[in-house]
């Protein structure tokens, strides 16, 4: 299963192709808020997280999300992942609890994903 690190842009169509390899209607992703890259694809957020760590990311900068293919990018994002359970960072659940982190993830995904042609 392919995981792609996106440091420029990826189209919605490319995300659909990645999703077709696994969950069909959604794709998993991990955002590196410091390096301003995302990793998308694969069956586990942990795999995308590991790939980013191998490529110079730091654990504290990584947050997991899902993209479902709804009408808008905003309505498609879910801020839920096992990698988000980080008690030392004050996040005790799979869902990102801090609004500012969710806003940063959304802004980065908007920057990296071409949702419409």
N, C-alpha and C positions, 0 to 999 in steps of 0.2 A: 504494500500500500504506500502510495507516494505521499510525502509531506514536502511542501514547498515553502521555503523562506522567501518572503516578499519584502524587498527593500525598495521597490519602485511601485508598481501597481499590478493588480490582477483583476480580470473581468469577472463579472457574475457568471458568465458562461464557463470560464475556467474553473470556478468554484463548483459549479454543477457537475462538471466532469470529475473533479476530485470526490465530490459527494457520492457520485454513482459507484465508486469503488467500495463504499462502506455503507453509509446510512441512507443513501438515496435522496432524502428530503432535507438533509442538513449536513453541514461540515463543521468539524471541530477546529478550534484555533487557539493560539497562544500569542499574546501581545507582549512585546518587550517595550515598556514605556520609556526607558532610557535611550535605547538604541534606535527606537522608532521603526521597528520591523515587526512583522507578524509571521507566524508559521501556521499553515493551514493544511488540513488533510489528515489521513491516518485514522486509526480506530480509537486511539487513546490520546488525551491531552498530554499525558506523561511522555509519550514518544516525541511529540512536537517540542515539549519542554526540554527533553534531553538533547534534541538536535540544536536548539538555540543555545543551550549551555555549552555544547561542544564547539559552537561557533562564537563564543565570547560573551554571551549574555550572563547576567548575574541573577541568581534565584529571586532576590527581593524585587527585581524589576518585572517579573513575569506574572501574568494573570491569564487564566483560561476563560474562553467564551465559546459559544456555539452560534452559527449563522443558519437559521431556517430560511427558506426561500419564500418569504411573505412579500407583500406589495412594496414596502419601504425597507430600507436598510435598518432604520431605527426599530421598526417592529419585528425585524428578523433576528436581532441580537438577544442572546440570553447570556447572562454573566454567571454561569454555573459550571463548575469543574471541580474534580477532586483536588487538583493542584492549588485551588484557592483556599483550602483549609490550612490556615497559617496562624496558629495561636500566638506566636511571638510577634506577629504583625497586627494582632487584634481582630483577625478574621476567623471566626470559629465555625463557619459553615462553608458549604460548597459554593454558595452564592456570594458574590462580592457585596459586602455590606456598606462600604464607604461610597457615597454618591460621587465624590471627587474622582475616585479611581474608575468608576463606571463611566463618568464623563470623559476621562482620558482615554479609556479603551475605545469608546465610541468615536472620539475624534481621530484616533489613530486608524481605526478600521475605515472610517470615511476617507481618510487620506490614501489608504492603500487599495481600497476596493472600488472599481468602476462599476457602480450598481446598474446604471443605465448607459446605453450606447451613445 
